[in-house]
C-alpha cells in the first residue's frame, strides 16, 4: 500500500495535491465562504411546502450547489 502511494505521488507530483490548498486566501475563496451560509439558508426556506415551490425547482436549486 505504501508503494502504491509512492508511485501515485511520483506519477502525479505533489503540485497537484497542493494546488487547491490556498483557496481560502484568494478572492474566489472569500466569496465562496461568504455566500455559502446565505445559500444554505435559502435552500432551507424554499424547502417548506407552504412556499409552493415545484419539486423540480427545489431539486434544481439544491443540485446547483454540487457545481459550486
The first five atom37 places (N, CA, C, CB, O) and aatype in JSON, in Angstrom:
{
  "aatype": [20, 20, 20, 20, 20, 20, 20, 20, 20, 20, 20, 20, 20, 20, 20, 20, 20, 20, 20, 20, 20, 20, 20, 20, 20, 20, 20, 20, 20, 20, 20, 20, 20, 20, 20, 20, 20, 20, 20, 20, 20, 20, 20, 20, 20, 20, 20, 20, 20, 20, 20, 20, 20, 20, 20, 20, 20, 20, 20, 20, 20, 20, 20, 20, 20, 20, 20, 20],
  "atom_mask": [
    [1, 1, 1, 1, 1],
    [1, 1, 1, 1, 1],
    [1, 1, 1, 1, 1],
    [1, 1, 1, 1, 1],
    [1, 1, 1, 1, 1],
    [1, 1, 1, 1, 1],
    [1, 1, 1, 1, 1],
    [1, 1, 1, 1, 1],
    [1, 1, 1, 1, 1],
    [1, 1, 1, 1, 1],
    [1, 1, 1, 1, 1],
    [1, 1, 1, 1, 1],
    [1, 1, 1, 1, 1],
    [1, 1, 1, 1, 1],
    [1, 1, 1, 1, 1],
    [1, 1, 1, 1, 1],
    [1, 1, 1, 1, 1],
    [1, 1, 1, 1, 1],
    [1, 1, 1, 1, 1],
    [1, 1, 1, 1, 1],
    [1, 1, 1, 1, 1],
    [1, 1, 1, 1, 1],
    [1, 1, 1, 1, 1],
    [1, 1, 1, 1, 1],
    [1, 1, 1, 1, 1],
    [1, 1, 1, 1, 1],
    [1, 1, 1, 1, 1],
    [1, 1, 1, 1, 1],
    [1, 1, 1, 1, 1],
    [1, 1, 1, 1, 1],
    [1, 1, 1, 1, 1],
    [1, 1, 1, 1, 1],
    [1, 1, 1, 1, 1],
    [1, 1, 1, 1, 1],
    [1, 1, 1, 1, 1],
    [1, 1, 1, 1, 1],
    [1, 1, 1, 1, 1],
    [1, 1, 1, 1, 1],
    [1, 1, 1, 1, 1],
    [1, 1, 1, 1, 1],
    [1, 1, 1, 1, 1],
    [1, 1, 1, 1, 1],
    [1, 1, 1, 1, 1],
    [1, 1, 1, 1, 1],
    [1, 1, 1, 1, 1],
    [1, 1, 1, 1, 1],
    [1, 1, 1, 1, 1],
    [1, 1, 1, 1, 1],
    [1, 1, 1, 1, 1],
    [1, 1, 1, 1, 1],
    [1, 1, 1, 1, 1],
    [1, 1, 1, 1, 1],
    [1, 1, 1, 1, 1],
    [1, 1, 1, 1, 1],
    [1, 1, 1, 1, 1],
    [1, 1, 1, 1, 1],
    [1, 1, 1, 1, 1],
    [1, 1, 1, 1, 1],
    [1, 1, 1, 1, 1],
    [1, 1, 1, 1, 1],
    [1, 1, 1, 1, 1],
    [1, 1, 1, 1, 1],
    [1, 1, 1, 1, 1],
    [1, 1, 1, 1, 1],
    [1, 1, 1, 1, 1],
    [1, 1, 1, 1, 1],
    [1, 1, 1, 1, 1],
    [1, 1, 1, 1, 1]
  ],
  "atom_positions": [
    [[0.83, -1.19, 0.0], [0.0, 0.0, 0.0], [0.87, 1.25, 0.0], [-0.94, 0.0, 1.21], [0.55, 2.22, -0.68]],
    [[1.94, 1.24, 0.75], [2.84, 2.4, 0.78], [3.52, 2.61, -0.55], [3.89, 2.24, 1.88], [3.74, 3.75, -0.97]],
    [[3.85, 1.52, -1.23], [4.49, 1.66, -2.54], [3.5, 2.2, -3.56], [5.06, 0.32, -3.01], [3.89, 2.93, -4.47]],
    [[2.22, 1.84, -3.43], [1.21, 2.39, -4.34], [1.08, 3.89, -4.16], [-0.14, 1.7, -4.11], [0.98, 4.63, -5.14]],
    [[1.09, 4.34, -2.92], [1.0, 5.78, -2.64], [2.24, 6.5, -3.16], [0.83, 6.03, -1.14], [2.13, 7.6, -3.69]],
    [[3.39, 5.9, -3.01], [4.62, 6.5, -3.51], [4.61, 6.58, -5.03], [5.84, 5.7, -3.04], [5.02, 7.58, -5.61]],
    [[4.13, 5.53, -5.67], [4.03, 5.55, -7.13], [3.04, 6.61, -7.59], [3.61, 4.19, -7.66], [3.28, 7.29, -8.59]],
    [[1.95, 6.76, -6.89], [0.96, 7.77, -7.25], [1.55, 9.17, -7.14], [-0.28, 7.66, -6.35], [1.4, 9.98, -8.05]],
    [[2.23, 9.44, -6.03], [2.83, 10.76, -5.84], [3.93, 11.04, -6.84], [3.37, 10.89, -4.43], [4.08, 12.17, -7.3]],
    [[4.71, 10.02, -7.18], [5.78, 10.25, -8.14], [5.23, 10.43, -9.55], [6.77, 9.08, -8.11], [5.83, 11.12, -10.36]],
    [[4.1, 9.81, -9.84], [3.49, 9.96, -11.16], [2.86, 11.33, -11.34], [2.45, 8.88, -11.39], [3.1, 12.0, -12.35]],
    [[2.07, 11.76, -10.36], [1.33, 13.0, -10.49], [2.0, 14.18, -9.82], [-0.04, 12.82, -9.94], [1.62, 15.32, -10.08]],
    [[2.96, 13.96, -8.98], [3.66, 15.03, -8.29], [2.83, 15.59, -7.15], [4.01, 16.14, -9.26], [1.64, 15.33, -7.05]],
    [[3.48, 16.34, -6.32], [2.77, 16.93, -5.18], [2.2, 18.29, -5.52], [3.69, 17.04, -3.99], [1.44, 18.85, -4.72]],
    [[2.54, 18.85, -6.67], [1.99, 20.15, -7.04], [0.48, 20.1, -7.21], [2.64, 20.65, -8.32], [-0.22, 21.04, -6.85]],
    [[-0.03, 19.0, -7.76], [-1.47, 18.87, -7.93], [-2.18, 18.74, -6.6], [-1.78, 17.68, -8.81], [-3.31, 19.2, -6.46]],
    [[-1.55, 18.12, -5.63], [-2.17, 17.96, -4.33], [-2.26, 19.28, -3.58], [-1.42, 16.95, -3.5], [-3.17, 19.49, -2.78]],
    [[-1.33, 20.16, -3.83], [-1.3, 21.45, -3.13], [-1.95, 22.57, -3.93], [0.12, 21.83, -2.82], [-1.97, 23.71, -3.46]],
    [[-2.47, 22.29, -5.1], [-2.97, 23.35, -5.98], [-4.2, 24.05, -5.41], [-3.29, 22.79, -7.34], [-4.42, 25.22, -5.71]],
    [[-5.0, 23.37, -4.59], [-6.19, 23.99, -4.03], [-6.06, 24.28, -2.54], [-7.38, 23.11, -4.26], [-7.05, 24.61, -1.89]],
    [[-4.88, 24.18, -2.0], [-4.72, 24.35, -0.55], [-4.85, 25.8, -0.11], [-3.4, 23.8, -0.11], [-5.09, 26.05, 1.07]],
    [[-4.69, 26.75, -1.0], [-4.77, 28.16, -0.62], [-6.06, 28.82, -1.08], [-3.59, 28.92, -1.18], [-6.09, 30.04, -1.23]],
    [[-7.11, 28.07, -1.31], [-8.35, 28.64, -1.82], [-9.02, 29.58, -0.83], [-9.31, 27.53, -2.19], [-9.78, 30.46, -1.24]],
    [[-8.76, 29.43, 0.44], [-9.37, 30.32, 1.42], [-8.78, 31.7, 1.43], [-9.25, 29.73, 2.77], [-9.38, 32.61, 2.01]],
    [[-7.63, 31.9, 0.81], [-6.96, 33.19, 0.87], [-7.18, 34.05, -0.37], [-5.49, 32.98, 1.07], [-6.98, 35.26, -0.32]],
    [[-7.58, 33.44, -1.48], [-7.78, 34.27, -2.67], [-9.22, 34.78, -2.72], [-7.44, 33.48, -3.96], [-10.04, 34.39, -1.88]],
    [[-9.53, 35.63, -3.68], [-10.82, 36.3, -3.73], [-11.97, 35.32, -3.94], [-10.83, 37.33, -4.83], [-13.03, 35.49, -3.33]],
    [[-11.8, 34.29, -4.77], [-12.86, 33.32, -5.01], [-13.19, 32.55, -3.74], [-12.46, 32.35, -6.13], [-14.36, 32.26, -3.48]],
    [[-12.18, 32.21, -2.96], [-12.42, 31.5, -1.71], [-13.18, 32.34, -0.71], [-11.11, 31.06, -1.11], [-14.04, 31.83, 0.01]],
    [[-12.88, 33.63, -0.65], [-13.58, 34.54, 0.26], [-15.03, 34.69, -0.15], [-12.89, 35.91, 0.3], [-15.92, 34.67, 0.7]],
    [[-15.28, 34.83, -1.47], [-16.66, 34.94, -1.95], [-17.45, 33.66, -1.68], [-16.68, 35.27, -3.45], [-18.62, 33.71, -1.31]],
    [[-16.8, 32.51, -1.87], [-17.49, 31.24, -1.61], [-17.84, 31.11, -0.14], [-16.64, 30.06, -2.05], [-18.94, 30.7, 0.2]],
    [[-16.9, 31.44, 0.73], [-17.16, 31.33, 2.16], [-18.26, 32.27, 2.61], [-15.89, 31.62, 2.94], [-19.07, 31.91, 3.47]],
    [[-18.3, 33.45, 2.04], [-19.32, 34.4, 2.48], [-20.68, 34.13, 1.87], [-18.88, 35.8, 2.14], [-21.69, 34.6, 2.4]],
    [[-20.75, 33.4, 0.77], [-22.04, 33.15, 0.14], [-22.63, 31.79, 0.48], [-21.91, 33.28, -1.34], [-23.79, 31.53, 0.16]],
    [[-21.87, 30.91, 1.1], [-22.37, 29.56, 1.36], [-23.49, 29.56, 2.39], [-21.24, 28.67, 1.83], [-24.52, 28.91, 2.17]],
    [[-23.33, 30.25, 3.5], [-24.37, 30.26, 4.53], [-25.67, 30.88, 4.03], [-23.87, 31.03, 5.76], [-26.73, 30.29, 4.27]],
    [[-25.67, 32.04, 3.35], [-26.95, 32.55, 2.82], [-27.62, 31.59, 1.83], [-26.72, 33.89, 2.15], [-28.84, 31.48, 1.81]],
    [[-26.82, 30.9, 1.01], [-27.42, 29.97, 0.05], [-28.01, 28.77, 0.77], [-26.39, 29.52, -0.98], [-29.08, 28.29, 0.38]],
    [[-27.34, 28.27, 1.81], [-27.9, 27.16, 2.58], [-29.18, 27.57, 3.3], [-26.88, 26.65, 3.6], [-30.12, 26.78, 3.4]],
    [[-29.23, 28.8, 3.79], [-30.48, 29.3, 4.39], [-31.58, 29.43, 3.34], [-30.24, 30.66, 5.07], [-32.74, 29.12, 3.62]],
    [[-31.23, 29.87, 2.15], [-32.18, 29.95, 1.04], [-32.74, 28.57, 0.73], [-31.5, 30.54, -0.21], [-33.95, 28.42, 0.56]],
    [[-31.88, 27.56, 0.67], [-32.35, 26.19, 0.41], [-33.26, 25.7, 1.54], [-31.16, 25.24, 0.25], [-34.24, 25.0, 1.29]],
    [[-32.93, 26.07, 2.75], [-33.74, 25.65, 3.9], [-35.15, 26.25, 3.8], [-33.07, 26.08, 5.22], [-36.13, 25.55, 4.04]],
    [[-35.25, 27.52, 3.45], [-36.55, 28.17, 3.42], [-37.38, 27.82, 2.2], [-36.38, 29.65, 3.49], [-38.61, 27.83, 2.27]],
    [[-36.76, 27.5, 1.07], [-37.58, 27.1, -0.08], [-38.02, 25.65, 0.03], [-36.81, 27.31, -1.37], [-38.87, 25.21, -0.75]],
    [[-37.48, 24.9, 0.97], [-37.9, 23.51, 1.11], [-39.23, 23.38, 1.84], [-36.83, 22.72, 1.84], [-39.8, 22.29, 1.86]],
    [[-39.75, 24.45, 2.44], [-41.05, 24.38, 3.09], [-42.15, 24.22, 2.05], [-41.3, 25.65, 3.94], [-42.12, 24.86, 1.0]],
    [[-43.11, 23.35, 2.34], [-44.22, 23.1, 1.4], [-45.12, 24.32, 1.24], [-45.04, 21.9, 1.87], [-45.77, 24.48, 0.21]],
    [[-45.17, 25.17, 2.25], [-46.01, 26.36, 2.18], [-45.57, 27.36, 1.13], [-46.05, 27.03, 3.52], [-46.34, 28.24, 0.74]],
    [[-44.35, 27.25, 0.67], [-43.84, 28.17, -0.36], [-44.33, 27.79, -1.75], [-42.32, 28.2, -0.34], [-44.23, 28.59, -2.68]],
    [[-44.85, 26.6, -1.89], [-45.39, 26.08, -3.15], [-44.36, 26.11, -4.28], [-46.62, 26.88, -3.56], [-44.72, 26.37, -5.43]],
    [[-43.12, 25.85, -3.97], [-42.07, 25.71, -4.99], [-42.23, 24.33, -5.62], [-40.63, 25.9, -4.37], [-42.35, 23.34, -4.89]],
    [[-42.25, 24.23, -6.95], [-42.33, 22.9, -7.55], [-41.13, 22.03, -7.16], [-42.42, 23.02, -9.09], [-40.04, 22.53, -6.91]],
    [[-41.37, 20.73, -7.1], [-40.3, 19.82, -6.7], [-39.1, 19.9, -7.63], [-40.82, 18.39, -6.65], [-37.96, 19.8, -7.18]],
    [[-39.35, 20.09, -8.9], [-38.24, 20.19, -9.86], [-37.42, 21.45, -9.62], [-38.78, 20.18, -11.3], [-36.19, 21.42, -9.71]],
    [[-38.07, 22.55, -9.31], [-37.34, 23.78, -9.0], [-36.54, 23.66, -7.73], [-38.3, 24.93, -8.88], [-35.41, 24.14, -7.65]],
    [[-37.12, 23.01, -6.72], [-36.4, 22.79, -5.46], [-35.18, 21.91, -5.69], [-37.34, 22.15, -4.41], [-34.1, 22.19, -5.18]],
    [[-35.36, 20.85, -6.47], [-34.23, 19.98, -6.79], [-33.17, 20.74, -7.58], [-34.71, 18.75, -7.59], [-31.97, 20.54, -7.35]],
    [[-33.58, 21.59, -8.49], [-32.62, 22.36, -9.29], [-31.75, 23.27, -8.44], [-33.36, 23.19, -10.32], [-30.54, 23.34, -8.64]],
    [[-32.36, 23.96, -7.49], [-31.58, 24.83, -6.6], [-30.63, 24.02, -5.73], [-32.51, 25.68, -5.73], [-29.51, 24.45, -5.47]],
    [[-31.08, 22.85, -5.27], [-30.21, 22.02, -4.45], [-29.08, 21.41, -5.26], [-31.0, 20.92, -3.78], [-27.95, 21.32, -4.78]],
    [[-29.38, 21.01, -6.48], [-28.37, 20.39, -7.33], [-27.34, 21.4, -7.82], [-29.03, 19.71, -8.51], [-26.21, 21.04, -8.14]],
    [[-27.74, 22.67, -7.88], [-26.8, 23.72, -8.28], [-25.64, 23.83, -7.31], [-27.5, 25.05, -8.39], [-24.54, 24.22, -7.71]],
    [[-25.86, 23.5, -6.06], [-24.79, 23.56, -5.05], [-23.69, 22.55, -5.34], [-25.36, 23.32, -3.66], [-22.55, 22.74, -4.91]],
    [[-24.0, 21.49, -6.06], [-22.97, 20.49, -6.41], [-21.91, 21.12, -7.31], [-23.61, 19.27, -7.12], [-20.73, 20.76, -7.2]],
    [[-22.3, 22.03, -8.18], [-21.37, 22.63, -9.14], [-20.63, 23.83, -8.58], [-22.11, 23.04, -10.38], [-19.72, 24.35, -9.23]],
    [[-20.99, 24.28, -7.41], [-20.34, 25.45, -6.81], [-19.22, 25.0, -5.99], [-21.29, 26.27, -5.98], [-18.53, 25.82, -5.38]]
  ]
}
